[in-house]
Structures are given as structure tokens and as C-alpha cells.
Amino acid sequence: MPPEGFALEQDLYPPIKALLVRQGYEVKGEVGAADVVARRVGEPPVIVELKLRFSLGLYHQAIARLAVTDLVYIAVLRPAGRTARRALRDNLALCRRLGLGLITVRTDGRAEVNCDPGPYVPRKSAKRQTRLLRAFDRLQGDPNAGGATRHGIVTGYRQDALRCAAHLAQQGASKGADVARAAQVPRATRIMADNHYGWFRRVERGIYALSDVGSDGLKHWAYSWEKQVSADPERE
């Protein structure tokens, strides 16, 4: 529920108006299709669209106002709760990409400008692109359905662990070097030693076997393993 004193969108109007008046604007509410319009002599109008919280409809309204002026803001109650920081960060990034300004209103009635309208040129991250392409190249075949949830996603690391587990299921306890060579997983010893999924057990130094959890894991991931093998005709 909205905080006390902010039950309606119109409750945001007084702090928004006060903020703009302090900057020398003449402000009026509900002008044409706009929630708030502000004017300063010799400058284009400023439009502010009000909503208690972020929504797709709010962005639709704000984008439509860009046909009138480049100075368009959205104004919402500042998010609160466990996910507040992420919600604010993500919506701030979206506003910048759309060329919109963002104003948030705190529960004490104080309005803050988080960003002003303006053109946005995103900076590309070479590091993130490299990480993405590395993950792409490491995946054998196409084991995941696009749009699936993160739970149960097959990663390159999991595929390597599956290869190690499959080898141990067939050959029994083996040296890490033998698994690395036969399963074509250079980091096999490290993967089995780290044992992130609980699939392996150390028999003695440098030798690992499949655990009961690992046997269950192979059954659970059988479909993904079949897709992985079918993607590489040379792998049995």
C-alpha cells in the first residue's frame, strides 16, 4: 500500500509543483493530456507525468509527451523495501535510455530530480561482451530454451561437470588427469575437487568417483546431456 499521505497520484502534485516553482517555473496541473506543465520565460515547456509507482503505462504516457517537448519527466513515489535500490537503478537507466527525466518523491514530501531529460549514448562494455561471448563459445550445442528461468539453466561449467560425471559413471573411480583427457575437460580435476554440485567424492589424492548425488544429477540432466552429446558427433 502507498505510504500515508500518498494514496492518490494527485498527492504527488504539491511536492512536484514546489520543486519546479523553486526553479522559477510557473506550474499548472492537468493541462491538456499532461498531468503537470511548467513554463519559464523564453524556454520550452516542461511536462511531468505522475504515478504512484513505475509502470509500463507511465512510460507510454511520457514517450507520447515527447511529441510536444523534449523536457519530459516521470514522477513516482521513491521505491521502498528490499528491492527498492534495484528498482530505482533499473528505472533510472530506462529513463536515460528513453531520454526522459525522473523525479522521485520521498514519504516526507521532498521531491528529488534523479536525472534530467536528454539524449543518451550507452557506453559499451568490452569486458561484458567478452564474458558473454566466452559463455556462448563454452556452451556445447543449444541446451537451453530461450526465455527459461535461471533455475535449471545449463552453463558451460555444468556441461563440463556432466562430462566428468558421465565418464566416472562409465569407468568408475579415475584420476583427474584421465578424466580430463577422456572427457575433454582440461579443468576436470579442479571441477571435481571444487565439487559445486556435490556430484563427486574424493577416493584418494587425485582420484575421484561419482557420488550418489552425482548419479541422481546425471538422471536429472539426462535430456541436456543427450543434447550435448548429439551436438558433438565425435563424443559418445
N, C-alpha and C positions, 0 to 999 in steps of 0.2 A: 504494500500500500504506500502511496505517496506520503511524505512527512507532513505533520500537522502544519496547516497554513498554505499548503500547496496541493489542494485537491483538484484544481482545475487549471487548464492551460492559461487562463486569464490571470491566474495568481502570479505567473511569471512576468506579467507586463510591468508592474511598478518597478522592480529592480532593473529590468532591461531599459525602461524609459529613463530612470535616474542615471544609469551608466552613460547613455547617449547624450542626455542633457548636460552632464558634466563636461562632455567633449564639444559642447557648443552647437548641438543639433536641436532643431525643432522636431518634436516627435508626436506622431498621431497613430492611434490604433485602428485596426480594421479599415484600411483604405483600399478600396477595390478588392482584389483577391488576396492581398497581403495582410498578414497579422499585424505587422509593425512597419511603418515607413518613417524614415528620418531624413531631414534635409538640412544642409548647411550652405550658406550663400556661395554661389559660384561652383558648386560641386554636384556630381551626380547623386541621385537618391540612394539611401541605404535601406535594404529590406531585411527584416528578421522574421523567420518562421518559428513559431513556438510549439513545443510539445513537452509533455512531462518526461518522456524518455525517448531514446533513439528508436527510430522505426524506418522501414523502407519507404512508407508513405511520406514521412518527413523529408527524406532526400528527394523524392519525386517532386514535392512542392517546391523545394529550394531550387532544384535544377530548372523547373519551369520559370521561376522568377529571374533566372539569368538572361532570359529574353528581354527583360526590362532594364536591368542594370547589372554591372559586374560585381557590385558590392552587396552580396547576399550572405547572410549569416543564418545558421540554425541555432536555436537556444533551447536547452534542456536543463532539467534538474541535474546537478552533478551526481553521477552514479555513486551508490554506496553499497557496502557489502564486500564479500570475499573476492568477487570478480570485478570490482569497481575499477581498479587500476588498469586491468587489461581492456575492459570495455571502453574506457576513456581513451586509451592509447590507440586501439584499433579504429575507433570512430574519428579520432583526430587525424589519423593517417588517411582515412577515407575522405574526409573533408578537404584535406590538402590536395589529394589527387583530383577531386572534382572541382577545385578552385573555389570552394566555399569557406566562409569563416565559421568559427564555432565559439559560442558563448555558453558557459555553464553557470547555473545559479545555485549557490550553497543554501543549506537549510536556514542559515542566519540571515538570508535575504541579500547576500552580497553577490553581485554578478561579476564574472571574470571573463575576459577575452582570452581564449586559448590559442586561437590562430585567426589571422585576417585573411580575407579572400585574396586570391592571386594565382597566377599561372604556376604550375608545378611541374618540374622536370625531375623524375625519380632518378636517384643515383643507383647505378647497377653495382652489385657486389660480386666481384670476381671470385671471392672466396666461397660465397654461397653457390655460385654457378658451378665451380669446380667440385664442391661437395655433392651437388645434385647429379652431375654427370658421372662422378665416381660411383655413386649409388646405383645409377642406371646401368653402367657397364658391369657392375659386380653381379647384378641380378641375372640368373640363368633363365632364359625363356621369359614368359609373361605370367607369373603365378598368381597375381592379384587382380581382382576385378576393380576397375577404376571407380572411385566413389565409396569403396568399402571403408568401414571404420578402422581406426588404428589398431584396435584389438584383433589379433589374429593375422596381422599383415606379415607376409613373408619378406624378409630382408635378405640382403646378400649374406650377412653374418649367419642368419638362421639356415640359409641354404648350405653354407659350409658346414655348420653343425650337423645338419641332416646327412650330409655326405659322410662325415666321420661316423655318425651313429649307424648308418647303413652298412658301412664297412665292418664295424665291430659286431653287428648283428650277424653278418655272414661268416666272419673269420674268427670271432672270439677276441679275447684279450690280445692287444697288439701294442707294439712300440709306437710311440708318436711319429717317429721318422717313417715307419712303414705305412701308417695311416696317411701321412702327408703325401707320400709318393703314390700310393694306390688310389686314394680318393681325390688326388689332385687338389689338395688343400694345403698350401705352403704353411699356414699358421695352425695346422691341426693340433700340435702339441699345446700351444697356448690356449686354443679354444677349449680343449678337453681339460686343461688344468684350471682355467677360469671357471668352467662349468656353470655358466649363467643360467642354463635351463634345468640343471640337475640331471642331465642325461648320462653323465659319465661318472665312473668311480675309478679311483687310482688303485691298481693292484699292487704295484711296487714302483720304484722310481723309474719314470719314463714309460711305464706300461699302463694302459687304461682299458677298461671294459665297459660294456653298456650296462647302465643301471636299470632297475625296474621302471623308473620314471622315463628313462630313455626308450624303453620298449613301447611304453604307452604313447610316448611322443611320436614315434615312427608311425604308429597306427593312426594317431590323431591327424598327423600331417601327411598321410599316405597319398591323398589326392595331389597335394602340392609337390610331393616327391615324384610322383608319376609324371606330372607336367614338366618337372625339371629334367628328368631323365629323357623324356620324349623330345625335349628341346635340343638334346645333345646325342645324336645317333651313336657316337663312339662310347658313350657311358652306358654301362649295363645297370 
